[in-house]
Amino acid sequence: MHRHDHDHSGHDGGPTDDRLYFRQLLVGRDIARNDPVAQQMVNFVYLIGDRTSGEALVVDPAYDTAGILEVLAADDMRLTGVLATHYHPDHVGGDMMGLSIEGVARLLEQVSVPIHVQADEAPWVQRTTGVGPPELVTHQSGDVVRVGEIEVELIHTPGHTPGSQCFLVDGRLVAGDTLFLDGCGRTDLPGGDPVAMYHSLTERLARVDDDTVLFPGHLYSQAPSQSMGETRKWNYVFTPRNEAEWLAMFGR
């Protein structure tokens, strides 16, 4: 099976293209290869780093933290931090459906790095993973986390959970479970809010231009990524013209 490792690409020919390190790893295939839960859940784990400095961040490390560190080591990169999109165990580790998924707590046993979360999500992440301050670092929307000379902007997108956040880096939007190529994250789980989701998709992400490439939290469609323009054109969650129409379709 072909890997979809988007190590580098020339979106807009930006100055960081040569030094940006960016990989999309599919659990159950690229890591956690023999884990049937990973194969069923099809989460993506992302690596974002600076090739020149050799530093990297991992987005949503779950299922196989040793495997993630092995990928980084093979690429001559070292982990300096974690970006968490939201608190669900399939993204940060914890107990779910009677299963225990490894994540940030296990990672911290292997390497000491900060876990960057949106402030509203911090208590949820702490309850789910047992990880708290000082490892848990809280942020507001618009904050920038630097890895080497690469800047990652944090965008607060509540709806799936209170503190869900997306990460914008050099023409790429790593969206967690806020937005998929087809559909969006559920809003009927604890902390979910359909009204907040509508405003996150239509207002908070409105400044993300159509040329930006969407990288979702799960492989729920045939392609592993696509432009925001294509997503806005074809994804049915953008069909409603106002909040009332949205709630008629998606409100629970």
Secondary structure, 3 states (H helix, E strand, C coil): CCCCCCCCCCHHHCCCCCCEEEEEEEECCCECCCCHHHHHHCEEEEEEEECCCCEEEEECCCCCHHHHHHHHHHCCCEEEEEECCCCCHHHHCEEECCEEECCHHHHHHHCCCCEEEEHHHHHHHHHHHCCCCCCEEEECCCCEEEECCEEEEEEECCCCCCCCEEEEECCEEECCCCECCCCECCCCCCCCCHHHHHHHHHHHCCCCCCCCEEECCECCCCCCCEEHHHHHHHCHHHCCCCHHHHHHHHCC
